[in-house]
Amino acid sequence: MSIHLYVKKLLTFMITFGEITSKKAITILFYIGIIPILIQSYVIGNTIHLTYTYQKQISYLSNGIPRFTSVETPNIFFGILSGILAFIATLFIWKIICELLIMIFRCFETYARSNTSAK
């Protein structure tokens, strides 16, 4: 299949209504919804990385006398871990919402079929 036909088929699919099943539509919605979840998880991880710092002790010599001071250091490990956990938790909630939407639309389809067959 040439690229021209593939693009034409994709554009036809995108602008026509009634051609897609509810399960396929919710699946597309699920995958599109992953993008904001990734952005949100990055923001959470970055915020925690910069907010929850720890004190790192630094020693240096001043006129031959050892001195100690501390510097606030961003907690990279905690930021990455919290970003991953936020992604997993939010993705799990998003998956449940999409599954519930599929169940609701299946109920509507079953109800519509039973009403059309009864008439």
C-alpha positions as MATLAB code, in Angstrom:
seq = 'MSIHLYVKKLLTFMITFGEITSKKAITILFYIGIIPILIQSYVIGNTIHLTYTYQKQISYLSNGIPRFTSVETPNIFFGILSGILAFIATLFIWKIICELLIMIFRCFETYARSNTSAK';
ca = [
       0.000    0.000    0.000;
       1.440    3.351   -0.966;
       1.784    6.169    1.523;
      -0.757    8.262   -0.403;
      -3.464    5.615    0.001;
      -2.580    5.107    3.656;
      -2.862    8.850    4.388;
      -6.137    9.051    2.454;
      -7.558    6.079    4.400;
      -6.413    7.622    7.710;
      -7.955   11.010    6.897;
     -11.209    9.358    5.820;
     -11.250    7.411    9.070;
     -10.621   10.567   11.117;
     -13.393   12.701    9.595;
     -16.197   10.150    9.173;
     -18.528    9.394   12.042;
     -20.251    6.142   12.929;
     -17.551    3.925   11.453;
     -15.747    3.137   14.697;
     -16.821    0.842   17.511;
     -16.996    2.079   21.063;
     -14.219   -0.268   22.167;
     -11.889    1.036   19.478;
     -12.767    4.654   20.317;
     -12.087    4.135   24.028;
      -8.808    2.351   23.189;
      -7.708    5.356   21.114;
      -8.825    7.660   23.948;
      -6.785    5.577   26.419;
      -3.585    5.866   24.387;
      -4.093    9.595   23.789;
      -4.698   10.030   27.540;
      -1.268    8.582   28.329;
       0.376   11.783   27.032;
      -1.043   14.099   29.756;
      -0.348   11.387   32.329;
       3.325   11.366   31.285;
       3.501   15.158   31.502;
       1.811   15.179   34.908;
       4.145   12.459   36.221;
       7.182   14.396   35.007;
       5.962   17.550   36.760;
       5.338   15.643   40.002;
       8.750   13.964   39.848;
      10.520   17.225   39.056;
       8.704   19.095   41.838;
       9.589   16.448   44.414;
      13.165   16.283   43.089;
      13.614   20.014   43.644;
      11.537   20.346   46.823;
      12.765   17.454   48.948;
      16.468   18.163   49.166;
      18.982   16.661   51.547;
      22.044   18.083   53.262;
      25.366   16.957   51.808;
      28.386   17.574   53.997;
      31.447   19.091   52.364;
      34.855   19.344   54.004;
      37.550   21.800   52.986;
      40.772   23.234   54.368;
      40.967   26.846   55.442;
      44.486   27.930   56.548;
      45.344   24.290   57.183;
      42.325   23.772   59.452;
      39.689   21.321   58.264;
      36.278   22.948   58.016;
      32.907   21.367   57.385;
      29.827   22.830   55.802;
      26.686   21.475   54.209;
      25.020   22.100   50.895;
      21.396   21.399   49.958;
      21.349   18.798   47.191;
      18.298   17.854   45.089;
      17.072   14.333   45.742;
      17.169   12.869   42.228;
      16.389    9.284   43.244;
      13.291   10.293   45.219;
      12.102   12.468   42.321;
      12.468    9.674   39.761;
      10.816    7.157   42.090;
       7.876    9.461   42.832;
       7.431   10.266   39.130;
       7.313    6.559   38.260;
       4.880    5.828   41.096;
       2.674    8.766   40.075;
       2.661    7.468   36.487;
       1.706    3.939   37.536;
      -1.021    5.085   39.941;
      -2.542    7.571   37.495;
      -2.341    5.089   34.618;
      -4.138    2.497   36.747;
      -6.931    4.986   37.523;
      -7.136    5.997   33.834;
      -7.369    2.327   32.805;
     -10.253    1.759   35.240;
     -12.084    4.835   33.900;
     -11.683    3.635   30.311;
     -12.849    0.115   31.221;
     -15.926    1.585   32.904;
     -16.634    3.649   29.787;
     -16.422    0.495   27.653;
     -18.867   -1.253   29.993;
     -21.290    1.689   29.832;
     -21.167    1.813   26.040;
     -21.681   -1.962   25.809;
     -24.782   -1.584   27.978;
     -26.052    1.161   25.629;
     -25.358   -1.032   22.577;
     -27.167   -3.995   24.162;
     -30.112   -1.780   25.109;
     -30.277   -0.313   21.592;
     -30.166   -3.789   19.995;
     -32.916   -5.091   22.260;
     -35.125   -2.074   21.501;
     -34.659   -2.382   17.726;
     -35.349   -6.131   17.760;
     -38.495   -5.669   19.898;
     -40.068   -3.263   17.383;
];
